[in-house]
């Protein structure tokens, strides 16, 4: 597969609130510090929620592709995900993400196939393996120019 890039832009709004956008997407997402932290904002997606959602949504899309290839017929799929934030070696981190997929099959004879497809999706979810990826920061710093009379 060739290399792909996914661009996301973040603009600070006020206080601890920012807005995520992408030049290839139609909707923006507000994001803020979660309420468990000082000055956090309840009711707004947090980076922690987005990380857990990214793993969960990747699992779903991977499952859907594998299920289609395996010709697994099902009526419904839902997945609850829970991320665990804790201190590890004096650093806060999401140390664990648990996925709880629920699959509603059409045919009772497909239970074993469904188990295989779910296991394959777990092993093939690229976001689950990417959370260990290196993150680099390349800042640009500017200074506001003041006009003098």
C-alpha positions in Angstrom: 0.0 0.0 0.0 1.2 3.5 -0.8 1.8 6.1 1.9 -1.1 8.3 2.9 -1.3 11.5 5.0 -4.2 12.6 7.1 -4.2 16.4 7.9 -5.9 17.8 10.9 -5.9 21.4 11.9 -6.5 22.7 15.4 -7.5 26.3 16.2 -7.6 27.6 19.8 -11.0 29.2 20.6 -10.8 30.4 24.2 -9.9 29.1 27.7 -9.1 25.3 27.3 -11.2 24.9 24.1 -10.0 24.3 20.6 -11.6 23.3 17.3 -10.4 20.5 15.1 -10.9 20.6 11.3 -9.6 19.0 8.2 -9.4 20.3 4.7 -11.0 17.0 3.5 -13.8 16.8 6.0 -17.1 18.6 6.3 -17.5 18.8 10.1 -15.5 20.4 12.8 -15.1 18.9 16.3 -14.7 21.0 19.5 -12.0 19.6 21.8 -11.1 20.6 25.3 -9.3 19.6 28.5 -11.5 17.0 30.2 -13.3 18.0 33.4 -11.0 15.7 35.5 -8.2 18.2 35.0 -8.0 21.8 36.2 -10.0 24.2 34.1 -11.4 21.2 32.1 -14.7 21.6 30.3 -17.5 19.1 30.7 -19.5 18.0 27.7 -16.7 18.5 25.1 -14.7 15.8 23.4 -11.2 15.6 25.0 -8.0 14.2 23.5 -8.5 11.2 25.8 -11.9 10.6 24.3 -10.6 11.0 20.8 -7.8 8.5 21.3 -10.2 5.9 22.7 -12.7 6.7 19.9 -9.9 6.3 17.3 -9.1 2.8 18.5 -12.7 1.8 18.6 -13.6 3.2 15.2 -10.6 1.6 13.6 -11.6 -1.7 15.1 -15.1 -1.3 13.7 -13.9 -0.4 10.2 -11.4 -3.2 10.2 -14.0 -5.7 11.4 -16.4 -4.5 8.6 -13.8 -5.1 5.9 -12.8 -8.5 7.2 -16.5 -9.5 7.7 -17.3 -8.5 4.1 -14.4 -10.5 2.8 -15.4 -13.5 4.9 -19.0 -13.1 3.8 -20.2 -12.9 7.4 -23.8 -11.8 7.5 -24.8 -9.9 10.6 -27.7 -7.6 11.6 -25.9 -5.1 13.9 -22.6 -4.1 15.4 -21.9 -1.8 18.4 -18.7 -1.3 20.3 -18.3 0.3 23.7 -14.7 1.3 24.5 -13.1 2.3 27.8 -9.7 4.0 28.1 -7.9 3.8 31.4 -5.9 7.0 32.4 -3.4 6.4 35.1 0.1 7.3 36.3 2.8 5.0 35.0 6.4 5.7 36.0 5.3 9.2 37.2 3.7 10.0 33.8 0.0 10.2 33.0 -1.0 8.0 30.1 -3.8 6.0 28.6 -2.4 2.7 29.7 -5.2 0.5 28.5 -8.1 0.6 26.1 -10.8 -2.1 26.4 -13.2 -2.8 23.5 -16.5 -4.4 24.1 -18.0 -5.2 20.7 -21.5 -6.6 20.4 -22.4 -8.4 17.2 -25.9 -9.5 16.3 -25.7 -12.4 13.8 -28.4 -13.5 11.4 -27.4 -17.2 11.4 -26.6 -19.2 14.5 -24.2 -21.3 12.4 -21.9 -18.2 12.0 -20.8 -17.9 15.6 -17.4 -19.5 15.1 -16.8 -17.5 11.9 -17.8 -14.4 13.8 -15.2 -15.2 16.5 -12.5 -15.7 13.9 -13.4 -12.4 12.2 -13.4 -10.4 15.4 -10.0 -11.9 16.4 -8.6 -11.1 13.0 -9.9 -7.5 13.3 -8.3 -7.1 16.7 -5.0 -8.2 15.3 -5.3 -6.1 12.1 -6.4 -2.8 13.6 -3.7 -0.4 12.5 -4.6 2.4 15.1 -4.2 -0.1 18.0 -0.6 -0.7 16.8 0.0 2.9 15.9 -0.5 4.3 19.4 3.1 3.3 20.1 4.2 5.5 17.2 6.7 8.2 17.6 5.3 11.7 18.0 7.5 14.6 16.9 6.8 18.3 17.5 8.1 20.9 14.9 7.0 24.3 16.2 6.7 27.6 14.4 6.9 30.6 16.7 6.0 34.2 15.6 5.9 37.5 17.4 3.1 40.0 16.9 4.4 43.0 15.2 3.5 46.3 17.0 2.9 49.4 15.0 4.3 52.6 16.5 3.0 56.1 15.6 
